Amino acid sequence: MTTLFISDLHLDAERPQITELFGQFVRSEARRSDALYILGDLFEAWVGDDDPSEAGEYVARELSALQTSGVPVYFIRGNRDFLLGQEFANRARMTILPDPAVVMLYGTPTLIMHGDLLCTDDVAYQQFRAQTRDPRWQAQFLSQPLQARTAFAQQARAASKAHQSGLKQQGMMESITDVSPATVEGTFSRYGLDRIIHGHTHRPAVHELDVDGRTRERIVLGDWYDQGSVLRVDADGFELRALAP
């Protein structure tokens, strides 16, 4: 048996083939697993649990059926779906975890997170993150009509693209939008663990580094823009693989 990790699916109506790939994955490999962990950005955008998107309804049905089959589903909010709430989680029958969270994987304590908290060199994003995670900001935002919230999400996506375009022009895109090495080392030291699993950066890889005289590993999940990406963990180790459409 294995425990599965995915992130950064960015599901929306514009890429129905990826939504279907997710459904196939849930109905096949995930049914044979010990658990499924989704580490954020399941959706391209999420403006509230009252959003009647087809992708949302599809995901809720598939994950609810997976839970019914006996496989627990755990979710950490990402930077695109940080407003996903308990109402949708109940429909999908998944458990929302804090970001970050420590889980035990076959005897190995592991820190799991979306990953944006590690990208501290992107100061503008971290400021935006702090604002939008404020419960008062979220309550005020969710009190607005759905149309207004959707318009805000579109504006935020446009602003994010403009921000990234500016970083590219300055030649800083790779360094600013990736994790900060100092923050990674500090996180390992703070939690005292030897493994971190996260997404967000869309740079799938396994990194080994020495922190405090110990070898640690940071496993980065891939995105699902053109294909899937899944991390399989079992008692013998782990495997990070692409998932073809």
N, C-alpha and C positions, 0 to 999 in steps of 0.2 A: 504494500500500500504506500501511497505517496501523498504528500501535502503540496497543493498547487498554489502558485502566486502569479497574479497578473496585475497590470496597471496600464494607465494611459490608453484606454480603448477609444476615448473621445467619440462615443457613439452618437450619431445624429442621422437625420433623414437624407443627408447628402451622400452617405456611403452605406447603402443598405446591404452590400455584400459583406461588410465587416460585421454588421449587426447579426447577419445570418451565420457568419463564421463563429461568432461568440455563442450563438444558440447551439450550433453543432458541437462545439467544444463542451458546453455545459451538459448536453444530452449524451455525450460519449465518454471522453476521458474523465471529466469531472465526476461522473456517476461512480467511477471506480476508485475514487480518491478518499483519503481520510478527512480532508477539509479543503475548502477553497477560500483564499484570501485575495481580496481586490484592494490594491493599495492606491486608490484615488484616481480621479479623472476617468471614471467609468463613462461619463457623458461629456460631450463637447461643451455643453453649458447646462446649468440647472438653476432655474430662477424661483424654485419653490415646489413643494410637493403637490400643488394644485395644477402644475403644468401638464396639460393633456397630451403630451408628445407620444407618438406611436412607439418610439424607441423605449421610452420609459415603461409603457404598458407591456411591451414584449419582454424586457429584462425582468420585470416583476414576475411575470408568469413563469419564465424559465428558471429563475432562482428559487421561486416558491416550490416549484416541482422538484428541484434538486434537493432542497431541504426536506421535502416530503419523502424522498428516496433514502434519507438517512445521512446526507452529507451536509455538515454545517457550513454556513457561508459567513465570512467576516469582512467588514468593509472599513477602510480608513478614508476620510474625505480628502479630496485633492484641491488644487487651486481652481479647477473648473466647476466642481460640484460640491463646494464647501457648504452650500445651503441645503443639501440633501438632508432631510429630517427623519424623525421617528415614524411619521405617517407612511412614507414610502418604504422605509426599512421594514415596517410591519407587513406591508403588502408583499414585499419581496422575501420576507421571512429571513432577513439577514441581521447580524449583530453589528452595530457600529462600535468601533474601537477608538480610543483616543490616539492622537498623533503626537509623539510616537507611542508604541506599545511594546512590551516585552512578552514574547511567547516562547514556550518550550517546544523545540522541534527534535523529537527522538533523542532526548537527553541533552541537547545543546540549547542553552538560552540564547535567544536571538532578538535583536531590536528591529522592529519593522516600522516603516514610516512612508509617507508619500515621497518625501525627499526635498521639497522646496525649503524646508527649514535649514538645510545644509548649504543653500545657495546664498550665503550672507553677503557676497560681494556685490550682488544686485540690490543696491540700497533702495532704489525706487520701488522695486517689487516688494521688498520686505516692508516698506512703509504702507503700501497698498494692502498687503496681507494683514498687517496689524489692524488697520482700519476695518476691513471687511470681516474680521473674526470677532470684533467687538459685539457682544450680545445686543447692545442698544442700537448699533448700526443695523444689525440683522433684523431686529424687530421692526424698526422704522421702514426698512426696505421691503420686508414681506407684507407690510400693511398697505403697500401701494397696489394698484390694479395690475393684473397680469401683463397687460399690454405695455405699461410703463416699465415693468421689470424686464421684459423681453428687450425693449429698446435700450435699456441701460446695459444689458449683457452684450448686445451688439456693439455699443459704443466702447465697452471695455475691451472687447476682442480687437476692435480697430486700433485702440490705443496701444494694446499689447504688441500688435504687429508693427506699429510705427516705432515703438520703443526698441524692438528687436532689429528693425531696419536701421535705426540710428546706431545701434551697437555694431552692426555689420560694417557700416560705413567707417566707423572708427577703428575697425579691426579688433574689437573687444568681445564679439559675440561668443566665441568659444570659451573664453575665460570667465566672463561675467555670468553667463547662464549655466555654467557648470558648478559643481560643489566647490566650496572653499576648503582646501586641504587642512587649514588650521581648525576650521569648524568640525570637520570629520574627526580629526585627532582628538579634539576636545570632547566630542560626543562619545567616542570610544572610552576615553578616560573617565568621563562622568558616570557612565553606566557600568563600566568594568566588564563588558562583554567582548567576545571575539568575533562577532558576526553582525553585520547590518544588511538588511534587505530593503531596497527602496526603488522608486520609479522617478518620475517627473522630468529627468534630464533627457530622456529619449536616447541614451547612450549605453545600450546593453553591453555589459562586460563584467568580469570578475577581477577585482583589484585586491592584491595582497600588499599590506604595508606593516611596518614595524612601529608600534606605539607602546611606549613605556617598557620596551624590551620584550614585547610579546608580538607574535605574528597575528594580525587581524585580517579579516576578509570583508570586503564591501561588494555586495552583489547588486548590480543595477539592472532592473527590468527594462525590456524594450517596449516601444509603443505599438499600436495596432493600426497605424494609418494605412499601410499597404499590405501588411500581413500581421499575423498574430505573434505573440511572444509569451512564452510560459516558462516559469522556473518550477522544476520538479525536485522536491526534497524528500529523501527517505532515510532510513537508518544507516545506509551505506554512503551517503553523500548527497550531491545535488547535480542537476543538469539544467543549463539555461539554453533553450532552443527556440528557433523561429517556428511559427505555425503557419503553414501555407494555406491560402484560401482554397 
